[in-house]
Amino acid sequence: MSQHETLIWGDSRLELLPQRAAWDPERRALLIADLHLGKAESFQVQGIPLPSDGDQGNLNRLLELSSTLGALQVLVLGDLIHSRLGLTSELQQKLSALPELMGCELLLVGGNHDRGAVFPSLRAQPSLQLGSWWLSHEPERPPAEGLLNICGHLHPVALLGQGSDRMRLPCFGLDQINHRLLLPAFGDLTGGHPAPAGLERWVIAEDQVLKLPA
């Protein structure tokens, strides 16, 4: 597997993967956020002609990753879709087939873009605890001491370099004060926002996860 970094939180371990995902090896749980499936179709409804081939690439990456890891659970931390406008019958069928294709359980923690959507064989649920992790879409304060809030929503990126050499790289961001880990957006057609100042950051550069100096 490509190079990852390991985050230790108390007695628990989390692997930060260059596929823009996190892996709990003890529970064999794969954590991703912000796929924004159907985004191109949502724009097409509004008259913006984006190509409709992005979803299959995202889903193929997810299938390959879950199979390689031997995941028992895949947990999507919100914004599985971009909007109800893009939730086509074809996308509904693909989502229905996902658990069987992955060979594991698929859980969705509902995000703001998922509200009002009806998914086949999938119910969006509120934030939940998984061992030492408090899983949510938007950043939340963990409800108990010792938990780490793992969330999406912010699509964090790190800005590196200056001028014409400036790069925007997706990153993981750890907030030690608020006990929170921000996941990068898993979807390709998502954009990003600079990670808040003061976070420990791990950038994703091709097939590597690299920790930035403080």
N, C-alpha and C positions, 0 to 999 in steps of 0.2 A: 504494500500500500504506500501511497505517496506520504511525504513527511508531514507529521502532525505535531502538535504541542499538547502537553498534559497539564491540566489545571487540577490542583489538589485543594479540596475544600473539606476541612475536618478529616474524617475518615473516608471520604468519598473521592472518587477520581472521575474526571471528565476529559475526554480527548477532543481537542479542537481540530477539525478536519478541513483540508483545503477545498473540499467540495461544498463549503459554506454550511456546514452542519456540525453538530456536537454528538458525541457517542458516549453513552454510559456503559462501559464494558461489563460491570457487575450485573446489571439488569438487562443487558443486551437491548437497550432502548436507544433509538436514533431520534434526535431532536432537530427539527428544521422549522423555519418560519418564513412567512411572506413569499409564497409562490406566485401569487397574483395571476393565477390561471385565467384565461379568457380576457386578458387585458387588450390584446389586439382587437378581438371581436367587439369589446366595449367601445373602443375608439371608432371602429368601423360604423357602428350604429350612429355615432355622432358625425359621420362624414369624413373621418380621417382614415385614409387607406393604408393601414399597417398590414403587413403580411401575417397570415394565420398559422405560422409553422413553429412558433416558439413553445407552445405547450408540450408538444411531443418530445422536444429536446429536454425540457425540465423533467417530464415524467420518466423518460429513459434514464436520465442521471439518477433519479430517485430509485428506480428499479435496480439499476446496477449496483448502487451503493448499499441498499438494504440486502441484496443477495450476497455481495462480497462480505459484508459484516456478519451475516447470519442473524439479522435482527429478529427479535420476538415482538417488538412494538415499534411503530413509527408514530411519533407524536408531532403534529403540525401545530405550531404555536401561533395560530391566527393568520388571517388573510390567505386562505387557500385559494380563493378566487378574487378577482379584482372588483367585479360588480355583478349583480343579477343580470345585467344586459348581456354579459359575456358567457353566461351559464347555458350554453347551447345543449341540444339533445345529444350531440356527439361527445361533448365534454362530460355530460351526465353519465353516459355509458362508460367512458374511460374511468371516471371516479368509482363507479360501481364495480369495475373489474380490478381495481388496484389491490385490495387486500388479498385476493386470490393470486394475483400475479406476483405479489411480494412474498406471499406465504406467511404473512404475519398480521397482527392486529394493527388497524389504523385508527388513531384517535385525533380529534380536532378540538383544540381549545379555541373557541370562537373569537374572531377578530372584528374590528370595525367594518371591514369590507365584506365580511361574511353575513352581516345582519340582514335578516329577511330572506335569505336564500334557503331553499329546500334542497338538501342533498340526498341522493339515493343511498340508502343503507348507511347513513352517516349522520350523527347528531352532534351539532356543535355544543360543547359543554363549557362551563365556567372554569376558572383557574383551579388547578389541582396540585396536590403534593405527590412527588415521586421520590421516596427516600429523602435525601438531603436537599432536593430541589423543589422550589415553588415555581410552577410553570404557569405563565400567563402570556397574553399577547402584548398588552401595553405594560410598561414598567409598574410594578406594585411593590408595596412594602411586605416582606414575608411575614406571615401571621404568627410565627414562632421563632424563638432564638435558635440560631445555628443553621437556619435554612438559607439557601442562596436562590434569589429570584432569577430565573432564566426567562428571557422574554425576547420578543421581536419588535415590530412596529416602527422602529427608528431607522432601520436600514443603514447602520453605521459604516462610514468609510473614513480612511485616514488620508490626509492630504500631505504628500511628500514632495520635496524639491521646490523649486521656484521657477517662475517665468515659463519658458517653453519646455522646461524639463519637469514641470509639475505633473504629478500622477495622483489619481484617485483610486485607492485600492480598498476593496471590501475588508472589513476587519471585525474581530471580536473585541468587545470593550468590557473590562471588569471594573466595577465601582466598589472598592473595598469598604467605603463608608456606609453606603446604602445596601450592601450585600446583594449586588445585582450584576448579572452578566448579560450583555446585549449580544444577540446573534445577528450575523449579517443576513441579508435577504437571500433566500435560496433561489428565487426566480431570476431569470436572465433579464427580463424587461421591467426592471424595478427602479433603477436610479439609486441614489443614496444621499445621506446627509452627514456632514462632518461629525465624528464622534465627540461627545461633550468633553471639555477640557478636564484634565485630572484623572482620566481613566488609564488603567493599564491596557495596552493595545497589542493585539496580534494581527498582523496584516496577512492577507492571502495573495501570494505572488505565484502565479501559474500553479504548480502542484506542491507548493510548500506553504507552511504557516510559520511566520517569523515574528518573534517578539520584538517590539520597538523599544529603544532605550527610554527610560523614564523622562 
